[in-house]
Amino acid sequence: MEGGCACGHIRYRLTGRPLIVNACHCTWCQRETGTVHALNAVYEFDRVEHIAAEPEIIDTPSASGKGQRIARCPVCKVAIWSNYPGAGPAMRFVRVGTMDVPSQCPPDVHIFTSTKQPWVTLPPGAKVFAEFYDINEVWSDEAKERRRALRERMKK
Ligand SMILES: [Zn+2]
């Protein structure tokens, strides 16, 4: 899968499927995106390859107070992925709307639905969490194994 920013200066290629796709309904994501939720496909950093220019990294305040780092196109400033303090630089949260075919990554889970806009209705059977979730209970076995392997790689 590939994607990029609005002006085409930034293009990226993704290797394989995401670990998970989070729809985040927190008020911070609502403000950053200007809409009702963020849609983030979580990847190991080395599965997100920039194939044109490199993004610029912008430190941005976050709900936790620890800040997040948002990778943006240096020209058109569209955000393409973020690092969050919990997962650190090892994981990139790719903004699904920047993919060439965003329909390939529907949300696996909806999080922080305690602040979901009241007129947003979620599909029947959707996995919904009022706040965040326990990765061990929600991620697939394959994703958990990839996460474990990534941690091993990061130690080296
Ligand atoms: Zn651009």
Backbone and ligand atoms as CSV (ligand in chain L), in Angstrom:
chain,resi,resn,atom,element,x,y,z
A,1,MET,N,N,0.851,-1.193,0.000
A,1,MET,CA,C,0.000,0.000,0.000
A,1,MET,C,C,0.886,1.241,0.000
A,2,GLU,N,N,0.409,2.260,-0.694
A,2,GLU,CA,C,1.153,3.514,-0.736
A,2,GLU,C,C,0.231,4.678,-0.390
A,3,GLY,N,N,0.864,5.813,-0.118
A,3,GLY,CA,C,0.094,7.013,0.167
A,3,GLY,C,C,0.989,8.226,0.104
A,4,GLY,N,N,0.437,9.367,0.494
A,4,GLY,CA,C,1.233,10.588,0.463
A,4,GLY,C,C,0.422,11.801,0.866
A,5,CYS,N,N,1.114,12.946,0.836
A,5,CYS,CA,C,0.498,14.215,1.240
A,5,CYS,C,C,-0.307,14.796,0.077
A,6,ALA,N,N,-0.823,16.004,0.293
A,6,ALA,CA,C,-1.677,16.630,-0.715
A,6,ALA,C,C,-0.903,17.095,-1.943
A,7,CYS,N,N,0.348,17.572,-1.733
A,7,CYS,CA,C,1.081,18.164,-2.858
A,7,CYS,C,C,1.952,17.136,-3.587
A,8,GLY,N,N,2.119,15.943,-3.000
A,8,GLY,CA,C,2.897,14.903,-3.677
A,8,GLY,C,C,4.373,14.909,-3.340
A,9,HIS,N,N,4.818,15.880,-2.510
A,9,HIS,CA,C,6.224,15.945,-2.108
A,9,HIS,C,C,6.585,14.732,-1.261
A,10,ILE,N,N,5.658,14.325,-0.387
A,10,ILE,CA,C,5.850,13.140,0.462
A,10,ILE,C,C,5.061,11.983,-0.120
A,11,ARG,N,N,5.783,10.869,-0.361
A,11,ARG,CA,C,5.135,9.610,-0.735
A,11,ARG,C,C,5.691,8.536,0.173
A,12,TYR,N,N,4.849,7.601,0.565
A,12,TYR,CA,C,5.335,6.505,1.405
A,12,TYR,C,C,4.800,5.179,0.905
A,13,ARG,N,N,5.517,4.126,1.307
A,13,ARG,CA,C,5.112,2.763,0.986
A,13,ARG,C,C,5.032,1.979,2.287
A,14,LEU,N,N,3.964,1.201,2.451
A,14,LEU,CA,C,3.743,0.404,3.659
A,14,LEU,C,C,3.982,-1.057,3.335
A,15,THR,N,N,4.679,-1.754,4.248
A,15,THR,CA,C,4.923,-3.182,4.065
A,15,THR,C,C,3.910,-3.973,4.869
A,16,GLY,N,N,3.062,-4.704,4.179
A,16,GLY,CA,C,2.110,-5.589,4.852
A,16,GLY,C,C,0.931,-4.841,5.456
A,17,ARG,N,N,0.199,-5.571,6.292
A,17,ARG,CA,C,-0.986,-5.031,6.938
A,17,ARG,C,C,-0.591,-4.305,8.225
A,18,PRO,N,N,-1.408,-3.332,8.655
A,18,PRO,CA,C,-1.117,-2.691,9.947
A,18,PRO,C,C,-1.280,-3.661,11.113
A,19,LEU,N,N,-0.649,-3.313,12.241
A,19,LEU,CA,C,-0.820,-4.082,13.478
A,19,LEU,C,C,-2.266,-3.979,13.954
A,20,ILE,N,N,-2.801,-2.795,13.861
A,20,ILE,CA,C,-4.201,-2.544,14.200
A,20,ILE,C,C,-4.561,-1.175,13.629
A,21,VAL,N,N,-5.843,-0.953,13.413
A,21,VAL,CA,C,-6.317,0.362,12.968
A,21,VAL,C,C,-7.232,0.917,14.061
A,22,ASN,N,N,-6.815,2.048,14.633
A,22,ASN,CA,C,-7.554,2.690,15.719
A,22,ASN,C,C,-8.338,3.883,15.190
A,23,ALA,N,N,-9.625,3.940,15.496
A,23,ALA,CA,C,-10.391,5.174,15.316
A,23,ALA,C,C,-10.437,5.838,16.680
A,24,CYS,N,N,-9.787,6.988,16.817
A,24,CYS,CA,C,-9.705,7.649,18.127
A,24,CYS,C,C,-10.643,8.844,18.178
A,25,HIS,N,N,-11.574,8.780,19.110
A,25,HIS,CA,C,-12.601,9.812,19.249
A,25,HIS,C,C,-12.273,10.801,20.360
A,26,CYS,N,N,-11.016,10.875,20.804
A,26,CYS,CA,C,-10.693,11.803,21.896
A,26,CYS,C,C,-10.772,13.241,21.389
A,27,THR,N,N,-10.924,14.172,22.325
A,27,THR,CA,C,-11.115,15.570,21.920
A,27,THR,C,C,-9.854,16.132,21.269
A,28,TRP,N,N,-8.686,15.594,21.641
A,28,TRP,CA,C,-7.439,16.073,21.039
A,28,TRP,C,C,-7.379,15.684,19.566
A,29,CYS,N,N,-7.728,14.444,19.262
A,29,CYS,CA,C,-7.754,14.017,17.857
A,29,CYS,C,C,-8.818,14.791,17.078
A,30,GLN,N,N,-9.927,15.083,17.729
A,30,GLN,CA,C,-10.960,15.862,17.034
A,30,GLN,C,C,-10.409,17.235,16.633
A,31,ARG,N,N,-9.657,17.858,17.549
A,31,ARG,CA,C,-9.107,19.195,17.253
A,31,ARG,C,C,-8.037,19.113,16.161
A,32,GLU,N,N,-7.148,18.119,16.298
A,32,GLU,CA,C,-6.047,18.028,15.320
A,32,GLU,C,C,-6.522,17.757,13.910
A,33,THR,N,N,-7.555,16.927,13.810
A,33,THR,CA,C,-8.011,16.555,12.477
A,33,THR,C,C,-9.093,17.498,11.975
A,34,GLY,N,N,-9.689,18.265,12.902
A,34,GLY,CA,C,-10.788,19.146,12.514
A,34,GLY,C,C,-12.069,18.382,12.256
A,35,THR,N,N,-12.078,17.101,12.637
A,35,THR,CA,C,-13.280,16.319,12.396
A,35,THR,C,C,-13.571,15.422,13.602
A,36,VAL,N,N,-14.356,14.361,13.431
A,36,VAL,CA,C,-14.905,13.661,14.594
A,36,VAL,C,C,-14.003,12.583,15.174
A,37,HIS,N,N,-13.076,12.052,14.372
A,37,HIS,CA,C,-12.097,11.118,14.934
A,37,HIS,C,C,-10.901,11.003,14.012
A,38,ALA,N,N,-9.777,10.619,14.629
A,38,ALA,CA,C,-8.601,10.259,13.838
A,38,ALA,C,C,-8.747,8.801,13.417
A,39,LEU,N,N,-8.087,8.430,12.314
A,39,LEU,CA,C,-8.065,7.028,11.894
A,39,LEU,C,C,-6.602,6.671,11.620
A,40,ASN,N,N,-6.030,5.882,12.546
A,40,ASN,CA,C,-4.595,5.608,12.522
A,40,ASN,C,C,-4.317,4.133,12.307
A,41,ALA,N,N,-3.539,3.813,11.274
A,41,ALA,CA,C,-3.059,2.443,11.039
A,41,ALA,C,C,-1.682,2.341,11.680
A,42,VAL,N,N,-1.544,1.449,12.658
A,42,VAL,CA,C,-0.311,1.363,13.439
A,42,VAL,C,C,0.654,0.397,12.755
A,43,TYR,N,N,1.878,0.909,12.482
A,43,TYR,CA,C,2.929,0.122,11.829
A,43,TYR,C,C,4.238,0.227,12.591
A,44,GLU,N,N,5.052,-0.822,12.523
A,44,GLU,CA,C,6.436,-0.710,12.933
A,44,GLU,C,C,7.083,0.371,12.059
A,45,PHE,N,N,8.010,1.150,12.670
A,45,PHE,CA,C,8.598,2.288,11.944
A,45,PHE,C,C,9.227,1.860,10.618
A,46,ASP,N,N,9.829,0.652,10.603
A,46,ASP,CA,C,10.568,0.268,9.392
A,46,ASP,C,C,9.670,-0.354,8.323
A,47,ARG,N,N,8.372,-0.376,8.571
A,47,ARG,CA,C,7.426,-0.765,7.527
A,47,ARG,C,C,6.793,0.443,6.867
A,48,VAL,N,N,7.234,1.645,7.265
A,48,VAL,CA,C,6.756,2.892,6.650
A,48,VAL,C,C,7.960,3.538,5.985
A,49,GLU,N,N,8.028,3.423,4.672
A,49,GLU,CA,C,9.223,3.858,3.939
A,49,GLU,C,C,8.875,5.100,3.129
A,50,HIS,N,N,9.678,6.141,3.304
A,50,HIS,CA,C,9.459,7.364,2.509
A,50,HIS,C,C,10.159,7.192,1.166
A,51,ILE,N,N,9.412,7.289,0.095
A,51,ILE,CA,C,9.998,6.984,-1.216
A,51,ILE,C,C,10.235,8.233,-2.053
A,52,ALA,N,N,9.878,9.416,-1.510
A,52,ALA,CA,C,10.237,10.676,-2.181
A,52,ALA,C,C,11.038,11.492,-1.164
A,53,ALA,N,N,10.464,12.581,-0.631
A,53,ALA,CA,C,11.175,13.396,0.357
A,53,ALA,C,C,10.933,12.868,1.777
A,54,GLU,N,N,11.698,13.375,2.729
A,54,GLU,CA,C,11.514,13.059,4.150
A,54,GLU,C,C,10.544,14.075,4.764
A,55,PRO,N,N,9.710,13.620,5.707
A,55,PRO,CA,C,8.797,14.561,6.376
A,55,PRO,C,C,9.537,15.401,7.408
A,56,GLU,N,N,8.912,16.485,7.857
A,56,GLU,CA,C,9.427,17.213,9.012
A,56,GLU,C,C,8.642,16.776,10.235
A,57,ILE,N,N,9.327,16.732,11.386
A,57,ILE,CA,C,8.720,16.224,12.617
A,57,ILE,C,C,8.352,17.425,13.492
A,58,ILE,N,N,7.083,17.524,13.824
A,58,ILE,CA,C,6.585,18.666,14.601
A,58,ILE,C,C,6.137,18.177,15.975
A,59,ASP,N,N,6.751,18.721,17.042
A,59,ASP,CA,C,6.308,18.399,18.400
A,59,ASP,C,C,4.982,19.094,18.660
A,60,THR,N,N,4.019,18.297,19.107
A,60,THR,CA,C,2.642,18.776,19.238
A,60,THR,C,C,2.126,18.387,20.625
A,61,PRO,N,N,1.452,19.297,21.333
A,61,PRO,CA,C,0.912,18.927,22.650
A,61,PRO,C,C,-0.078,17.773,22.533
A,62,SER,N,N,-0.192,16.973,23.593
A,62,SER,CA,C,-1.120,15.854,23.580
A,62,SER,C,C,-1.830,15.751,24.928
A,63,ALA,N,N,-2.860,14.931,24.964
A,63,ALA,CA,C,-3.689,14.797,26.158
A,63,ALA,C,C,-2.858,14.342,27.357
A,64,SER,N,N,-1.875,13.478,27.128
A,64,SER,CA,C,-1.087,12.917,28.234
A,64,SER,C,C,-0.157,13.958,28.839
A,65,GLY,N,N,0.073,15.063,28.121
A,65,GLY,CA,C,1.041,16.060,28.569
A,65,GLY,C,C,2.452,15.755,28.097
A,66,LYS,N,N,2.643,14.551,27.561
A,66,LYS,CA,C,3.982,14.156,27.108
A,66,LYS,C,C,4.245,14.551,25.660
A,67,GLY,N,N,3.224,14.975,24.958
A,67,GLY,CA,C,3.394,15.420,23.578
A,67,GLY,C,C,3.415,14.271,22.605
A,68,GLN,N,N,3.128,14.565,21.369
A,68,GLN,CA,C,3.294,13.596,20.298
A,68,GLN,C,C,4.113,14.261,19.208
A,69,ARG,N,N,4.678,13.457,18.339
A,69,ARG,CA,C,5.478,13.982,17.232
A,69,ARG,C,C,4.728,13.666,15.954
A,70,ILE,N,N,4.414,14.713,15.205
A,70,ILE,CA,C,3.643,14.521,13.981
A,70,ILE,C,C,4.551,14.757,12.779
A,71,ALA,N,N,4.608,13.756,11.882
A,71,ALA,CA,C,5.392,13.868,10.653
A,71,ALA,C,C,4.530,14.526,9.590
A,72,ARG,N,N,5.015,15.659,9.106
A,72,ARG,CA,C,4.248,16.443,8.133
A,72,ARG,C,C,5.072,16.705,6.873
A,73,CYS,N,N,4.373,16.914,5.781
A,73,CYS,CA,C,5.062,17.342,4.559
A,73,CYS,C,C,5.661,18.720,4.795
A,74,PRO,N,N,6.959,18.934,4.479
A,74,PRO,CA,C,7.553,20.254,4.688
A,74,PRO,C,C,6.982,21.321,3.753
A,75,VAL,N,N,6.300,20.911,2.700
A,75,VAL,CA,C,5.761,21.880,1.745
A,75,VAL,C,C,4.289,22.179,2.058
A,76,CYS,N,N,3.432,21.179,1.973
A,76,CYS,CA,C,1.991,21.435,2.158
A,76,CYS,C,C,1.529,21.224,3.593
A,77,LYS,N,N,2.397,20.678,4.454
A,77,LYS,CA,C,2.161,20.537,5.906
A,77,LYS,C,C,1.091,19.517,6.272
A,78,VAL,N,N,0.643,18.751,5.333
A,78,VAL,CA,C,-0.317,17.688,5.678
A,78,VAL,C,C,0.377,16.655,6.568
A,79,ALA,N,N,-0.347,16.188,7.602
A,79,ALA,CA,C,0.199,15.189,8.531
A,79,ALA,C,C,0.044,13.799,7.933
A,80,ILE,N,N,1.123,13.017,7.977
A,80,ILE,CA,C,1.048,11.664,7.416
A,80,ILE,C,C,1.151,10.564,8.473
A,81,TRP,N,N,1.903,10.796,9.542
A,81,TRP,CA,C,1.933,9.824,10.646
A,81,TRP,C,C,2.374,10.525,11.909
A,82,SER,N,N,2.195,9.817,13.067
A,82,SER,CA,C,2.603,10.350,14.367
A,82,SER,C,C,3.351,9.287,15.151
A,83,ASN,N,N,4.207,9.757,16.079
A,83,ASN,CA,C,4.717,8.938,17.178
A,83,ASN,C,C,4.037,9.406,18.450
A,84,TYR,N,N,3.627,8.428,19.270
A,84,TYR,CA,C,3.064,8.758,20.578
A,84,TYR,C,C,4.036,8.312,21.656
A,85,PRO,N,N,4.022,8.967,22.834
A,85,PRO,CA,C,5.005,8.642,23.868
A,85,PRO,C,C,4.933,7.182,24.319
A,86,GLY,N,N,3.748,6.597,24.374
A,86,GLY,CA,C,3.608,5.221,24.848
A,86,GLY,C,C,4.437,4.252,24.021
A,87,ALA,N,N,4.257,4.311,22.708
A,87,ALA,CA,C,4.948,3.379,21.809
A,87,ALA,C,C,6.305,3.917,21.372
A,88,GLY,N,N,6.513,5.226,21.477
A,88,GLY,CA,C,7.794,5.826,21.109
A,88,GLY,C,C,8.045,5.791,19.615
A,89,PRO,N,N,9.314,6.017,19.207
A,89,PRO,CA,C,9.644,6.099,17.784
A,89,PRO,C,C,9.510,4.772,17.055
A,90,ALA,N,N,9.347,3.669,17.796
A,90,ALA,CA,C,9.284,2.343,17.174
A,90,ALA,C,C,8.028,2.173,16.329
A,91,MET,N,N,6.984,2.900,16.674
A,91,MET,CA,C,5.721,2.708,15.954
A,91,MET,C,C,5.233,4.008,15.351
A,92,ARG,N,N,4.775,3.885,14.118
A,92,ARG,CA,C,4.232,5.038,13.411
A,92,ARG,C,C,2.739,4.827,13.215
A,93,PHE,N,N,1.986,5.832,13.605
A,93,PHE,CA,C,0.529,5.801,13.487
A,93,PHE,C,C,0.181,6.542,12.189
A,94,VAL,N,N,-0.015,5.774,11.126
A,94,VAL,CA,C,-0.201,6.350,9.797
A,94,VAL,C,C,-1.657,6.816,9.636
A,95,ARG,N,N,-1.813,8.023,9.167
A,95,ARG,CA,C,-3.166,8.576,8.992
A,95,ARG,C,C,-3.791,7.960,7.743
A,96,VAL,N,N,-4.817,7.179,7.998
A,96,VAL,CA,C,-5.392,6.354,6.927
A,96,VAL,C,C,-5.877,7.205,5.754
A,97,GLY,N,N,-6.359,8.399,6.035
A,97,GLY,CA,C,-6.849,9.270,4.955
A,97,GLY,C,C,-5.786,9.693,3.964
A,98,THR,N,N,-4.497,9.514,4.306
A,98,THR,CA,C,-3.432,9.858,3.358
A,98,THR,C,C,-3.063,8.687,2.450
A,99,MET,N,N,-3.653,7.505,2.709
A,99,MET,CA,C,-3.362,6.358,1.828
A,99,MET,C,C,-4.053,6.538,0.484
A,100,ASP,N,N,-3.462,5.955,-0.541
A,100,ASP,CA,C,-4.082,6.047,-1.867
A,100,ASP,C,C,-5.443,5.358,-1.872
A,101,VAL,N,N,-5.565,4.269,-1.089
A,101,VAL,CA,C,-6.836,3.534,-1.008
A,101,VAL,C,C,-7.205,3.360,0.468
A,102,PRO,N,N,-7.745,4.413,1.073
A,102,PRO,CA,C,-8.027,4.351,2.517
A,102,PRO,C,C,-9.024,3.256,2.893
A,103,SER,N,N,-9.852,2.836,1.943
A,103,SER,CA,C,-10.858,1.815,2.274
A,103,SER,C,C,-10.215,0.473,2.620
A,104,GLN,N,N,-8.906,0.335,2.353
A,104,GLN,CA,C,-8.221,-0.904,2.740
A,104,GLN,C,C,-7.994,-1.002,4.243
A,105,CYS,N,N,-8.191,0.091,4.964
A,105,CYS,CA,C,-7.917,0.096,6.404
A,105,CYS,C,C,-9.089,0.633,7.217
A,106,PRO,N,N,-10.195,-0.088,7.239
A,106,PRO,CA,C,-11.289,0.321,8.123
A,106,PRO,C,C,-10.863,0.130,9.579
A,107,PRO,N,N,-11.522,0.815,10.521
A,107,PRO,CA,C,-11.107,0.682,11.921
A,107,PRO,C,C,-11.350,-0.719,12.476
A,108,ASP,N,N,-10.379,-1.223,13.248
A,108,ASP,CA,C,-10.576,-2.454,14.019
A,108,ASP,C,C,-11.248,-2.156,15.352
A,109,VAL,N,N,-10.924,-0.989,15.903
A,109,VAL,CA,C,-11.460,-0.603,17.214
A,109,VAL,C,C,-11.765,0.894,17.221
A,110,HIS,N,N,-12.735,1.256,18.035
A,110,HIS,CA,C,-13.043,2.664,18.308
A,110,HIS,C,C,-12.660,2.931,19.751
A,111,ILE,N,N,-11.818,3.961,19.966
A,111,ILE,CA,C,-11.332,4.246,21.323
A,111,ILE,C,C,-11.719,5.660,21.741
A,112,PHE,N,N,-11.686,5.873,23.055
A,112,PHE,CA,C,-12.094,7.156,23.649
A,112,PHE,C,C,-13.484,7.578,23.173
A,113,THR,N,N,-14.375,6.574,23.117
A,113,THR,CA,C,-15.744,6.890,22.684
A,113,THR,C,C,-16.529,7.634,23.775
A,114,SER,N,N,-15.918,7.769,24.978
A,114,SER,CA,C,-16.584,8.579,26.013
A,114,SER,C,C,-16.736,10.025,25.544
A,115,THR,N,N,-15.886,10.460,24.576
A,115,THR,CA,C,-16.008,11.823,24.063
A,115,THR,C,C,-16.415,11.832,22.580
A,116,LYS,N,N,-16.952,10.721,22.118
A,116,LYS,CA,C,-17.445,10.637,20.736
A,116,LYS,C,C,-18.546,11.683,20.509
A,117,GLN,N,N,-18.562,12.280,19.327
A,117,GLN,CA,C,-19.665,13.208,19.018
A,117,GLN,C,C,-20.977,12.423,18.997
A,118,PRO,N,N,-22.012,12.997,19.621
A,118,PRO,CA,C,-23.236,12.206,19.835
A,118,PRO,C,C,-23.932,11.782,18.546
A,119,TRP,N,N,-23.695,12.488,17.461
A,119,TRP,CA,C,-24.390,12.131,16.210
A,119,TRP,C,C,-23.632,11.082,15.390
A,120,VAL,N,N,-22.449,10.693,15.848
A,120,VAL,CA,C,-21.702,9.634,15.149
A,120,VAL,C,C,-22.221,8.283,15.626
A,121,THR,N,N,-22.738,7.495,14.707
A,121,THR,CA,C,-23.210,6.157,15.062
A,121,THR,C,C,-22.205,5.130,14.557
A,122,LEU,N,N,-21.851,4.192,15.430
A,122,LEU,CA,C,-20.870,3.161,15.084
A,122,LEU,C,C,-21.611,1.935,14.569
A,123,PRO,N,N,-20.963,1.186,13.660
A,123,PRO,CA,C,-21.641,0.018,13.088
A,123,PRO,C,C,-21.918,-1.048,14.151
A,124,PRO,N,N,-22.993,-1.827,13.971
A,124,PRO,CA,C,-23.277,-2.905,14.923
A,124,PRO,C,C,-22.092,-3.864,14.982
A,125,GLY,N,N,-21.747,-4.312,16.164
A,125,GLY,CA,C,-20.636,-5.254,16.305
A,125,GLY,C,C,-19.276,-4.600,16.406
A,126,ALA,N,N,-19.212,-3.263,16.277
A,126,ALA,CA,C,-17.914,-2.589,16.378
A,126,ALA,C,C,-17.314,-2.805,17.764
A,127,LYS,N,N,-15.968,-2.938,17.817
A,127,LYS,CA,C,-15.285,-3.027,19.113
A,127,LYS,C,C,-15.105,-1.610,19.635
A,128,VAL,N,N,-15.675,-1.351,20.795
A,128,VAL,CA,C,-15.761,0.011,21.320
A,128,VAL,C,C,-15.168,0.067,22.720
A,129,PHE,N,N,-14.328,1.076,22.959
A,129,PHE,CA,C,-13.728,1.268,24.282
A,129,PHE,C,C,-13.935,2.716,24.703
A,130,ALA,N,N,-14.466,2.903,25.900
A,130,ALA,CA,C,-14.730,4.261,26.397
A,130,ALA,C,C,-13.438,5.062,26.483
A,131,GLU,N,N,-12.328,4.378,26.873
A,131,GLU,CA,C,-11.020,5.032,26.899
A,131,GLU,C,C,-10.087,4.213,26.011
A,132,PHE,N,N,-8.944,3.733,26.558
A,132,PHE,CA,C,-8.046,2.907,25.752
A,132,PHE,C,C,-8.276,1.436,26.110
A,133,TYR,N,N,-7.443,0.546,25.559
A,133,TYR,CA,C,-7.640,-0.887,25.787
A,133,TYR,C,C,-6.313,-1.542,26.172
A,134,ASP,N,N,-6.416,-2.792,26.583
A,134,ASP,CA,C,-5.230,-3.593,26.885
A,134,ASP,C,C,-4.813,-4.314,25.599
A,135,ILE,N,N,-3.627,-3.980,25.101
A,135,ILE,CA,C,-3.147,-4.555,23.836
A,135,ILE,C,C,-3.227,-6.084,23.855
A,136,ASN,N,N,-2.897,-6.685,25.003
A,136,ASN,CA,C,-2.894,-8.146,25.089
A,136,ASN,C,C,-4.277,-8.744,24.868
A,137,GLU,N,N,-5.307,-7.957,25.142
A,137,GLU,CA,C,-6.668,-8.474,24.981
A,137,GLU,C,C,-7.261,-8.165,23.612
A,138,VAL,N,N,-6.672,-7.216,22.897
A,138,VAL,CA,C,-7.331,-6.709,21.686
A,138,VAL,C,C,-6.550,-7.036,20.408
A,139,TRP,N,N,-5.231,-6.926,20.445
A,139,TRP,CA,C,-4.459,-7.160,19.223
A,139,TRP,C,C,-4.480,-8.642,18.851
A,140,SER,N,N,-4.332,-8.916,17.558
A,140,SER,CA,C,-4.262,-10.305,17.086
A,140,SER,C,C,-2.949,-10.938,17.558
A,141,ASP,N,N,-2.914,-12.269,17.549
A,141,ASP,CA,C,-1.684,-12.956,17.947
A,141,ASP,C,C,-0.533,-12.566,17.036
A,142,GLU,N,N,-0.829,-12.420,15.728
A,142,GLU,CA,C,0.226,-12.042,14.779
A,142,GLU,C,C,0.777,-10.654,15.115
A,143,ALA,N,N,-0.125,-9.714,15.442
A,143,ALA,CA,C,0.315,-8.351,15.764
A,143,ALA,C,C,1.143,-8.342,17.046
A,144,LYS,N,N,0.729,-9.136,18.029
A,144,LYS,CA,C,1.485,-9.190,19.284
A,144,LYS,C,C,2.880,-9.768,19.046
A,145,GLU,N,N,2.963,-10.764,18.156
A,145,GLU,CA,C,4.263,-11.348,17.841
A,145,GLU,C,C,5.142,-10.323,17.107
A,146,ARG,N,N,4.568,-9.572,16.193
A,146,ARG,CA,C,5.333,-8.519,15.501
A,146,ARG,C,C,5.818,-7.460,16.488
A,147,ARG,N,N,4.965,-7.141,17.476
A,147,ARG,CA,C,5.348,-6.149,18.485
A,147,ARG,C,C,6.531,-6.663,19.311
A,148,ARG,N,N,6.462,-7.961,19.658
A,148,ARG,CA,C,7.549,-8.557,20.436
A,148,ARG,C,C,8.856,-8.530,19.631
A,149,ALA,N,N,8.746,-8.876,18.328
A,149,ALA,CA,C,9.931,-8.879,17.467
A,149,ALA,C,C,10.497,-7.478,17.306
A,150,LEU,N,N,9.631,-6.496,17.224
A,150,LEU,CA,C,10.081,-5.098,17.103
A,150,LEU,C,C,10.868,-4.690,18.336
A,151,ARG,N,N,10.381,-5.074,19.508
A,151,ARG,CA,C,11.083,-4.714,20.753
A,151,ARG,C,C,12.471,-5.327,20.769
A,152,GLU,N,N,12.586,-6.551,20.271
A,152,GLU,CA,C,13.897,-7.194,20.182
A,152,GLU,C,C,14.806,-6.390,19.247
A,153,ARG,N,N,14.262,-5.988,18.087
A,153,ARG,CA,C,15.045,-5.203,17.124
A,153,ARG,C,C,15.506,-3.876,17.726
A,154,MET,N,N,14.614,-3.252,18.536
A,154,MET,CA,C,14.925,-1.935,19.091
A,154,MET,C,C,16.029,-2.013,20.150
A,155,LYS,N,N,16.184,-3.194,20.761
A,155,LYS,CA,C,17.230,-3.351,21.784
A,155,LYS,C,C,18.611,-3.326,21.164
A,156,LYS,N,N,18.686,-3.735,19.862
A,156,LYS,CA,C,20.012,-3.884,19.234
A,156,LYS,C,C,20.546,-2.531,18.763
L,1,ZN,ZN,ZN,3.033,18.022,0.543
